Amino acid sequence: MWLDMDSWKNVVEKGITEYNRYRSPEAVARLKKASDNMFVVEFRGTYCHTCGFYDYFEDLIYILDDLGLKTRISKIIEEVDGAEVEFRVID
């Protein structure tokens, strides 16, 4: 199912709200940017940065999938206090 940007951005915002409900304060996600078929989410928190670090990002993929939006990670920029993760919307 292909959605226009406004529609999938609403799904992403809903997914991030749900993500934060269950992961915060250990991990907090925030939408930083959305354009065309991609979006960037900032992840911050006290979560373990050595074991299961990427699991936190993949959890958002599963939430979005449950909401009907298929995504994949296209880039991860690790930072001292978290990461910025670029996701692509896929058909």
C-alpha positions in Angstrom: 0.0 0.0 0.0 1.5 3.3 -1.1 0.6 6.4 0.9 1.3 10.1 0.2 3.8 11.8 2.4 1.2 13.5 4.7 -0.4 10.2 5.3 2.7 8.2 6.1 4.1 11.1 8.1 1.0 10.9 10.3 1.6 7.1 10.7 5.2 7.8 11.7 4.2 10.3 14.3 1.6 7.9 15.7 4.3 5.2 15.7 6.8 7.3 17.5 4.2 8.2 20.2 3.5 4.5 20.7 7.2 3.8 20.8 7.9 6.4 23.4 5.0 5.2 25.5 6.7 1.8 26.0 10.4 2.7 25.7 10.7 6.1 27.5 12.7 7.1 29.5 15.2 4.4 28.6 14.9 5.4 24.9 13.1 8.4 23.4 12.5 8.9 19.7 11.8 12.2 18.0 11.0 12.8 14.3 13.6 15.3 13.0 12.9 15.3 9.3 10.6 13.9 6.7 10.7 14.2 2.9 9.8 12.2 -0.2 10.0 8.6 0.9 12.4 9.0 3.9 12.4 10.3 7.4 15.0 10.7 10.2 14.4 9.9 13.8 16.6 10.9 16.7 17.0 8.4 19.4 18.3 9.5 22.8 18.3 7.8 26.2 20.1 5.7 28.8 19.8 2.5 26.8 22.7 0.2 26.5 25.0 1.3 23.6 26.9 -1.9 23.4 24.4 -4.7 23.4 21.2 -4.6 21.4 21.8 -0.9 20.4 20.2 -1.4 16.9 17.3 -3.3 18.4 15.9 0.0 19.7 15.7 1.3 16.1 14.3 -1.9 14.7 11.5 -1.8 17.3 10.2 1.3 15.6 10.1 -0.6 12.3 7.9 -3.3 13.9 5.5 -0.7 15.4 5.2 1.1 12.0 4.6 -2.3 10.3 1.7 -3.0 12.8 0.3 0.4 11.7 0.5 -0.6 8.1 3.6 1.3 7.0 6.6 -0.7 5.6 10.0 0.8 6.3 13.6 -0.1 6.4 16.7 1.5 7.9 18.9 3.1 5.3 21.5 4.9 7.5 22.5 5.1 11.1 24.7 7.8 12.5 25.9 6.9 16.0 26.4 9.7 18.4 27.7 9.8 22.0 24.3 10.1 23.5 22.2 8.2 20.9 21.8 8.0 17.2 20.1 9.6 14.2 18.5 6.9 12.0 17.3 7.4 8.5 14.3 5.2 7.5 12.9 4.6 4.0 9.3 4.0 3.2 9.0 1.0 1.0 6.1 -0.4 -1.0 
